[in-house]
């Protein structure tokens, strides 16, 4: 590829770009034959907007905070590249070539750190955080926002120096022309609460937004890769994704509010952090939740990290262990013992003998029963897709009478969704608040209703049919459009509001869904499905509410209304049981609420014994009861039996294997003659859950199963990580 390079006071020179270093969806990176210190980034589809943005960036570069060390902290554009076809269009730019550095995750992840840089100790991690904060401070001083803060855009060297890359995605403000070139992308787990579920291309970023992501990265550096919002979910159903946790302000280490999470067993203790750092994290994730201006600045982090580094002591047993002087003893020695001998910062002797690369030794069998039930296994550093499911998932299928369910696989196959047949619908039933029961109102009924009202039945029916078709192929925006057009023809048709509400729900527009269900009930107070669906919406809205108890109680009232109208409404019993179990987590009489939840699941099974969902939910409740019961072994075994029954009904439920594996692993921790058998069964269940979830493209359950395997038996992770990597390359 021939491009033109414009050097100051010189004629344009041709550059032949033939050796590519890498390629992404937006651009390709090439070496420069005449300059080994630079690389070229050439866009696949260059635009005039990119050209103007790059011109502003090149004219106003930020200060390099590590210039005195001869290191580049910010890989900033230095020259424009233009096309050689005579049009002279900007097609890319030159930037510094960065060598010998790795993504920051390779350093805060203990496994990869031991493999690639075993001498990188805690002091180096603090210094990395300092250098990262310095780069952010420099960018903010020049008026730039990173925008898309994430672990893949930050590189770290063996000496803790940092380089921020992909700078052309930053938000750039052209002061002279009063134009803001926005950052159109972002990663949920680094996005502040006020931007969650927002369209980034429509938002002007401010420094406070960057500071949330910076704080997350610093937390991960200093807490062995633990995300500040990761933890073991104490509620019912599947753990909410990161965006829901962040939006709700559920900082796992909160000191001022109650959150439905406890720390994962594999995470370092909160107390390991220097007191000044603890203070800044609380300012960011607690005080800054409601007031972003309270988040500590990059300069605040610089000062606090310097103080923390100056306070470090050296362990007398292993000089590689550095820890804060506010601690009475070395926390890393304790952590190494807790991890079965796997030292997070191995000694020089251990590294010389390659002990740090050996598989983790198997834990000895425990022959005595511990005084308390161990914490459940949970995913740590969970990775979510860019469009993760809400708390219970998001697909709200249409209702079809039971006699028609057997035809669903055929219909979905014809639509190109063969994997979403009947079994898949049942799987989604267990993950989602609505389970194939919202009435599928057929066209003949619509025509008769419209004829009675004297309106244009053909147009109304056609719009409604189109909305139904769009919904079935998960084009929810199109479904909303068509249902809205149908409602323009007949604004008094309650069932159309129900179905439009379901479509709103699937794209996480819960308030809009709630408004549609309200409208449906104002037209027809006998609309059972509207009550059930509204209850489910209120349950999800509780995750984002400042008064979740109110939303839970309103949800229960909706389920009660549905059951008064139809005592055989199985879904209302199942969902009311889920809400009651959630309330039990914070109830003064949790045992009574748990028993009420089990009663609801029992009633659902009495009405429909071939459903796996109430069995699964009953098992989850019994698992929760076991956490507080003196007779925990009995509760665990009852939970396992419920999971067994659910799998006999539907053997394709990955999340049931996952939960059963977790229960079996906890039972294995108590030792005894069957301990090894439980441990083996737990590993088999978790492996099955991971493989099955991957086949079904259920990335939430896949990641949770994979992370649980990493906790239960560390050397089993690599096979799944490799298979996932191979799959993504296809």
C-alpha positions, 0 to 999 in steps of 0.5 A: 500500500502506497501512502503519502507522508508530509514532513515539515518543510519537505515535499511529500514522500511516498511510503510503501506499507507492506508489513502488517503488525496487526489488524482490527475492525477499524484499521490496520497497523503497519511498520514503517520501512524508513523509521523503526520507531514509528508505525502507521495506522491506516483506517479501513474506511477513513472519514472527514471527521476522523481527519479533523479530529486527528488534526486537533490531536496532532496540533495539541499533544499532551505532556509526556510525564515520563519524557525524562526517562525516555519512555512514551506514556501516551502513544499519541498521533504525530503525523497524518498520512494521506492517500496517494491517489491524487485526492490527498484524503487523510487515511491514517496517521503515524504514532510511536512504536511500543515494544516490550510491553504487555496488557495490564491484565497480565500483571494484575492477574496472578497467574499470568504475572507468575508466568511472564514476570514473576519478580513483579512484586506488590511495590511494582504494582503500586508503581504501575498504578502511579504511572497510570495515574500520571498519564491520566493526569497529563491527559486531563490537564490537556483537556482530553478524556480517555472515554473508553477506559479498559484493560486492553488499551493500557500496556505495562513494561517489566519496570512498571512503566505504562503506555496508553494506546488507541488514543485516536478513540479518545474524546477530543474537544476543538476549542476554536471551532467549539466541536466535541469529537466524542468517544463512541465506545466503552466497556461496561465494567469500567463505565460509571453508573451515570453512563450505564445503558447510555449511547456513548456516541450521544454523550459528552464525557467529562473527567469524572467519567474517566476517574471511575474507570481509572479507580477500577484499574487501580483496584484491580492492580492492588487487589490481585485482579479483583473487580471492585463490583465482583462478589458472590451474589446473595440474591436469587437467580443468576448474578446481575451483570456488572452494569447493573451492579455499578448502576445500583452502587453495589460496591462489594466492599461498601462501608456505608450501605448494605449490598447483596454481595459478599467478597469471593474467597479468592479475593485479598482482604480489604484491609490489605490496602493502605488506609489512604487508598481505602479512603479514595476507593470509598470516595469513588465507588460510594460517595461518587456514586451519587455525586461524580464530582467527589471521585478522586482526581488522578492527582489525588491518586498520585499522592495517595499511591506515593504515600502507600509506596513509601509505607511498604515493609519487606517480609523477613521470610520472603523479600519479594513480599512487600506490604503496608506498615499499618498491617501487623504481619505479612498478608502475602505469607498468609495468602500463599498458605490460603492458596495451597502454597501458590505464592502470589509473589514467589521468592528468588529461590522459588523462581530459580527452581521454577517452583512458581510454574509447577501445578498447584498442589492438591489440598489435603483432605479435611477430617474435621468439620469446620464450624461454619459453612464455607462461602460458596464458589463464585466467579471472579473477574467475570467477563461480560459480553458488550450486551449482557443480559439483565438480572434474569436475562432479557428475552420475554417470549410470546405465550403459546398454549401448551398444546402448541409448544412442541412446534416451536423448534420447527418454527425457529428452525425455519427462521434460522434459529434452530438452536432456539427450539423448545429445549432452548426456550426452557433454558431461557425460562430458567434465566428469564423473568417471563417463560413462554406465556405472554399470550400470542394473540392470533390474527382471526381474533384481532379481525373480529375485535376490529370489526366490532369496533368499526376500524380498519381491521386489515391494517391493524392486523397487518401491523400486529402480525409484523410486530409479532414476526419481528419479535420472534426474530428478536428484532425488538426495536422493529417490533416496538415500531410495528406494535406502535403502528398497530396501536395507532389504528386501535389504541384500545387493544390491551394485548398489543400494549402487553406485547410492546411492553415485552419488547421494551423489556428485552432491550432493558427499557424497563420504565417503558415496559412498565408504562405499557403494562399499566396502559394495558391494565387501565384498558382491561383490568382482567389482563392476567399476563400484564400483572405477571409481566409488570411484576417481573419488571418491578423486580428488575427495577428494584436493582436500580431503585433507592427503595428496592423493598417498595418495588419487591412488595409491588411486584408481589402485589402484581403476582397476587392480582394475577393469581386472584384472576387465575389461580392456575397461573403457574408463572405467577407462583414461580416469580412470586417465590423468586421475589420472596426468596430475594426479600428473605436475604434482608428480612428479619425473619428470613426462614419464614420468607424462604418457606413461603418461597418454597411453598410457591414453588411447590404450588407451581409443581403441583399445577405443572409437574413437568416444569424444571424452573420451579425445581431449580429455584427451590433447589437454589432456596434450599442452598441459601437456607444451608448457608445459615442452617445447623443441619446444612448437609440435609439442605445441601442434599435436598438442593441436589435432589431438586437439581437432579429432578430439574435435569431429568426434565431438561438435561440441557440446563447449564445453570443447573449443572453449575449450581449443583457443582457448587453445592457438591464442592462445598460438601467436599470441603467438610472432608470425610469418606465421600469428600473426594467423590463430591469433589470429583462430581463437582468438577464434572458438573462445572465442566459440563456447565461450561461446555454446555453454556459455550455450545448454547452461546450463554456467555454469562453461565460459561464465564461463571462456570469457568471461573468456578473451575479455576477456583475448584481446581486451577489446572483445569482452566487452560483447556476451557480457555483454549477452547474459548479462544479457538472458538472466537477465532473461527 
